[in-house]
């Protein structure tokens, strides 16, 4: 690795991407944000850094399969940062049509020299040129499973003159992992959960799309048509989402700089998460109490707390709990910005001092493996293991059982995750039914991710279960 100050090392967005992808703690996005906050490069280069880092991370499995197929010595460990340099260039060649192939190759060769691998510059040049020569044009059709077909997007692919993936019929798990960039444990899990390679591919395709920015409109202050008009008047292209509650930005923007953010007119939130808040609002209306009491068990950053407050029209009271002062401050900040006045916060440890069975509605939106939101959280896929999920399930069981203890007779518990895995969803619901006889399952829904080809109908995946307390 190079030595020198950060400003000497980082002179382009590609440099940032190389360094961010070197993170070995599973926090590439956080490392990227840190580097961008310190890098002295132009805004266009910062945007490129984000695209290259997150795109390469998202398609890492596919890029590695292609790299290995074209190496003269497959399986050989490349030294230093060469893997990152090559993968970034492959991402540009395969997935970024606006970057000329020769430019991607040239920049990778320069990066090899810059990061003290001048002797391997020839290897980098030869490998990347071999890949580029082997690729056919982008075909605007849905990819069919094949060893030599590289899926590019929901409705496009490129063919390689050389097979790069395992054989789909005989090795479907390995093929799914390589062609759609998943760790093999998750590919195996999805084959078991969804039953067919075709269905698993549908879910994995969504996970590899760059998620649109979707904003829930704060109905305490405005309405979707009015906010849409405000955006368009300010030069921001946007559309109404199919859920009638949100807007979809046509291009990525810094939402904190958009008109209305500081005034709390909107909150970034995916429609599947928005649906959980709407469910809570419907249940509270069913209870018919204007002074309802709500407990949000894992509340930071307050996205769902503020939504429920919106549904309550700032009446009644919401207690939002979380595990650290930093997380609680995020809730307070969001509430202040959104004009929410009926939320108070508390440390999760205070839950032991709350009166049992005293809340009309309790929301347990619990930490999970995030397999329903991989398009938004690229590194989450690489954290997935069966052991990690088993540990997560134990926490979920503890949280749902604890949350159930605070629901008054006749009240409701809402349990939600952004996972697609039955172990974290329906099986946790069944666990509660076995442990708490007074809780009855009123409704449950698994939402599969969809809308990869139409942002106005986009939604992530997730699970929501409603229990009524006896």
N, C-alpha and C positions, 0 to 999 in steps of 0.2 A: 504494500500500500504506500501511497505517497506520503511525504511529510510536508509540513508547511501550514500556514494559516488557512482557515476555511475559505476566505476570499481568494486566496491563491489557488486552492484546489478546485473550487466551484466557479466555473466561468460559463456554464451552460446548464440547461434543464437536464441534459443527459447525465452530467456529472452528479446532479442531485439524485437522479433515479438510481445510478450505480450505487451510491452510498446508502440510500434508503433501503434498497433491496438487500444490502449486506446485514441488516438487522437480523439477529438470530433469536430474539426473544418473542417473536410472534406479534410484534407491534410495529409493523412496517408503516402503517398509516400515521401513527404517532411520531415515528422517526422522521417521516416525510414532512410533517407539519413543523417539527423542530428545525429541520434543515432549511425549509423555506423561510422561516421567520428570521434566520440568520444570514441567508445567502444574499449577496448583492448582485442580483441579476434582474433583467427586465421582466415586467409582468407576463409578456408572451412566453418567456423562457420558464417562468414559474408554472404557467398553465401546461406547457409541454412536459415539465417534470412530473406533474400530477398525472397526466395522461399516460406517460411512459411507465411510471412506477405502478400505478394501480392496474393498468392494463396488463403489464407483464406479470404482476402478481396473480391476477385473475386467471390468466391463460398459461400459468407456469407449467402445469402438467403437460399440456400440448407442446409448448416450446421445448421442453426437455426431451419429449419423444422425438420431435423433429431433429433436434441437435444430435441426439444419440444415433439416429438413423444415418446421419451424414458424416459422423466422425470416422476417421480411418481406423481408430481403435475404440469402438463402442464400449462404454463402461469405464473408460479412463477418466480419472478425476482431473479436472482442469485446475491449474493453480490460481490462487488469489482471487481477483475479481473478474476473471475471464468469463466465468459462467454468467455473471450478471451482464457483462458487456455484450456477450453473444445473444443472450435471451432478449435484451432490449432491442438489439438490431433485428432479431427474428420477429419480434412483435411488430416492429415497423414494417418489415417486408411482407408479413402475412396479413396483418390486420389494419394497417393505416395506409389507405390508398393515397392520401395526400402527401406522403413522404416518398420521394423517388427511391427506388431500390439502391441505386448507385450511391445516393447520399447516405443511406443507412449503413451501407458497407464502409464507406469512407470514414464516417464518424466513428464507427466501431474500431477501425484500424488506428485512428488517431487516439481513441480512448485507451487502447491497449498500450500504446507508447506512453501516454500520459500517466497511466497507473502502473508504470514500471514493468511492463510485460512486452517490451519491444521485440524480444526474440520470438514471441509467439504471434506477432502481428501477421506473419505469413499464414499461420494456421487459421487465424480469425478471418482473414481475407478469403482464403481458399474455401473454407467451410461455408461462409455466407454466400459467396458467388455460386457455389454448387447448389445450394438450396434455391437461390433465385432462378437459376437456369432450369431447375427441375419443375418449377411451378407453372401450371397453366393459368389462364385468366380467371377472374372471378366469374362464377356462373350463378345467375340469379334464380336459383332453384333450391328447394330444400335438400340438404345432404342426405344421401342414403348411406347406411353403415358399410364401410369398406376400408381396407387397409391403406389405400392410396388416396382417400378423399378426406380433406381437411375442412371441417365445418368452420365457416368464418362468422356467420350471423344466423339469425332465425330462418332466413330464406336465401342463403348463399353458401358457396363452398369453392375451394380451389383443389384441383387434382395435382398430385405429385407423381412424377415419373418413377419414383421409388417408393415402395411401401414403407409407411412410418408407424403404423399402429398394429397391435395384435389383431388376430383374426376374429371378427365379431361373432360368428356362429359358435366357434369352439372356445373362445375366451371372452365372453360378453362383459364380465366385470373389468378385466384388464383393458379391454377396448374402451369401455365407457370412461374409465379413469384417465386414459391417455388422450382420447379424442375430445373429451369435454372437460378436461382439467379438474379432476377430482382426486382426492386421496383414495386409495383402494378400499379402505374400510367404509368410507361413505358411499362409494360406488356399489359395494356389496350390499350395504344397508338399503340403498334405493332399489336395487334389483329385487330384494326380498319384499320391501314395502309396496312397490308399485307393480310388481309381478312380471313386467315385460321390459325388454330393452327399449322398445319404442316409447313407452310411457316415461321411463327413467331419462331418456334422451330429451323428451319434452321439458321435463323439470330442469335438467342440467343446462339446456339451451337458454332458458330464462336466467339462470344463475350467471351466465357469461355475457349478458347484455349490460351495457352501461345504463344504470337506472336513471329515469328522469327525475328532476326535482319537482316534487308535488307539495303544495301548500294547503293546509286546512285553513279555511277562512274563519276568523273569529266573529261569530254572529252576535257577540255582545256589542260589537262596534260597527260592523258593516255586513254586507251580503256578497256572495260570489259575483253577481253581475257588476256591482258597483266597484269592487276591487279589480275586476278584470278591466273595466274602463280606465281606472287609475293607472294600471300597468301600461296599457296600450298608449295612453296619453303621454306617459313618460318614456316611451320607446322600447318597452319590454314586451316581447311577443309571448303570449300565453293563451291557453285554451281552458274551457271548462272541463272538469273531469266528469266521467259518467256517473259518479256517486252524487253529484249535485251539491257537494259540500266543499270541494277542493278545486284548485287551479293547477294546471300543469305548465311549467315553463318550457318554451320551445327550445331554448338554449340554456346552457349552464351559466349561472350568474352568482355573484356574491350576494346572498339574500339579505345580509345585514346592511347592505348599501342600497337595497331596493326601497322605493317609496312605500311607507306603511309599516316597515318592520319595527322601527323604533317606537311607533305608536301602537304596536300590538295588534295590527289588523290581520295578521296571519301567523301561522306556526308551521314549519316544515314537518310533515307527517305523512307516512304512507297510508293509502286508503284502507288497508287491512287493519292497521292500528287504529285508524279513525273509526272503523266499524265497532271496535271494542268499546270506545267511549260512547258511541251512539247506543249500543246495547245497554250500557249502564244508565244512560239517560232514559231509555224506554222503561227499564225496570223501576226507576225512581218515579216516573210518571204513573206507573201501574200501582205503586204503593200509595200515591196520592197525597203525600205529606209535603207541604211547602218548606218545612223546616227539617228535612231529612238529614240524617247523619251518615257520613261516608268515611271509610277508612281505606286509604290507598297504601298498600303494604310495602311496595318496592317502587317508590314514586319518581325518583330522579330520572330525567331533568324536569319533570313536571308536565310533560306533554299531555298525558292522559288526565292528570289532576286538573289542568286548566280546561280541558275539553269537558270534563264532567261538570266543572263549575259553570261553564257556558251553558250546558244542558239544564243546570239548576237555576240559571239566571241570577247567579250570585246569591241565592238564598240558601238557607240551611248551613251546614258546616262540613268541611272536608279536613281530615287529619292526614297529612302526607308524611310517611315515614321513609327514612333511608339510613345508610350505615355510616355516613361520614359528614362532617361539617361542610366539606367542599360540595358534596352532592346536594345537601340541604340548601346551600346558598344558590345553587342552580335553580332549584324550585322557586325560591323566593324571588330571584331575578326574573324568571319567566312569568310568575304571577303578577309582579309589578308591571312588567311591560304589557301584558295582555289585559290589564285592568281587572284582574280577578281579586276579589276582596274576601271570599269566604273560605280560603285555604290557610291553615296554619301548619307548621312543620314540627317534626319531632324525630329524635334519634331512634333508630330501630330498637335499641335496648329498652326504651320506654314502654314498649309493647307489653312487657310483663306487668306493668302497673296499671294498664287499662282495664276497665270493667268488662268482664266477659259478657258475651251476648248483648251488647249495647249499641250495635250499629245497624242501620237499615240496610246498608250495602257495603260490602268489603270487596275491593279489587286486589287480586294477587296476580300481577303481571310479572312473572318470575324470570330470573336469569336462565338462559338455555343455550343450546348449541348453535342457535341462529341459522339453522339450515334452510329456513324459509326466506331469509334475507341476504343470501350470498351475493346477489347483484350489488347490494349496498355495502357489504362488509367482506371485501375480497379475501382477507386473511383468515376469516372464520373457518373456511373449508379446510385449511391446512392445520387447524387445531383439532379437528375431529378425530377421535378414536373411541372405540367401544368403552375403554376404561374411563376416559374423560366424561363420556355421556353417563355412565353408571354413577360416577361421583355427582354429576349434576342432578340426576334423578333423586338421589338421597336428599339433596338440598331442596328440591321441588316438593318432595313428600313432606319434609319438615315444614316448609312455608305454607303449603295448602292446608295442612292440618292445623297449624297455628292460626292462620287467617280464619278458618271455619269457626274457631272458638269465639270470635268476636261478633258473629252474626246473630242478631236477635231472632226469636221465633217469628216466622213469617217473612223474614228478610232474605236477602240474596247474597250469594258469593259468586263472583266472576273470576274464573281462573283462565289466564291467557299466556300464550308463549308465541315466539316467532320461530318455532320449530315445526318441522314436518314429521318428526319421528314419533311413532306411537308410544314408545317408552316414556317420552317426555310429555305426552299429550293425553290420549285416552287412557293409558295405563295408570297415570297419576290420578286421573279422575276416578277410576275404579278403586284405586288404593283408598281414596277418601271415603268412598261409599262403604268400603269394608270397615274403615276405622271410625267413622262418625255416622252412626245409624240415623241421626236426626236430619242429615243432609240428603236431599233427594235431587237427582239429576233432572233438571227441567229442560235443558237443551244443550247441544254441543255441535260444533261445526269445525271441520278442517277446511281451510282455504288454501288451495294450491296456487302457486304463483302463476300469473297470466299477464297478457298484454304486451309481450315482447315486441310485437309488430305494430302496436297502436298505443302510444303513450296515454291517450285519454281514457283508456280502459285498463291501464297498468295497475297491478297491485302485487305486493309481496305475498308470501305464504305465511300461514300461522294457524293457531288453534284457539278456540274460545269455548269454554264450558260454563254454563249457568246452573247453580245449585240453589234450591230453596230450602230454608231451614224450617224444620218442624218444631 
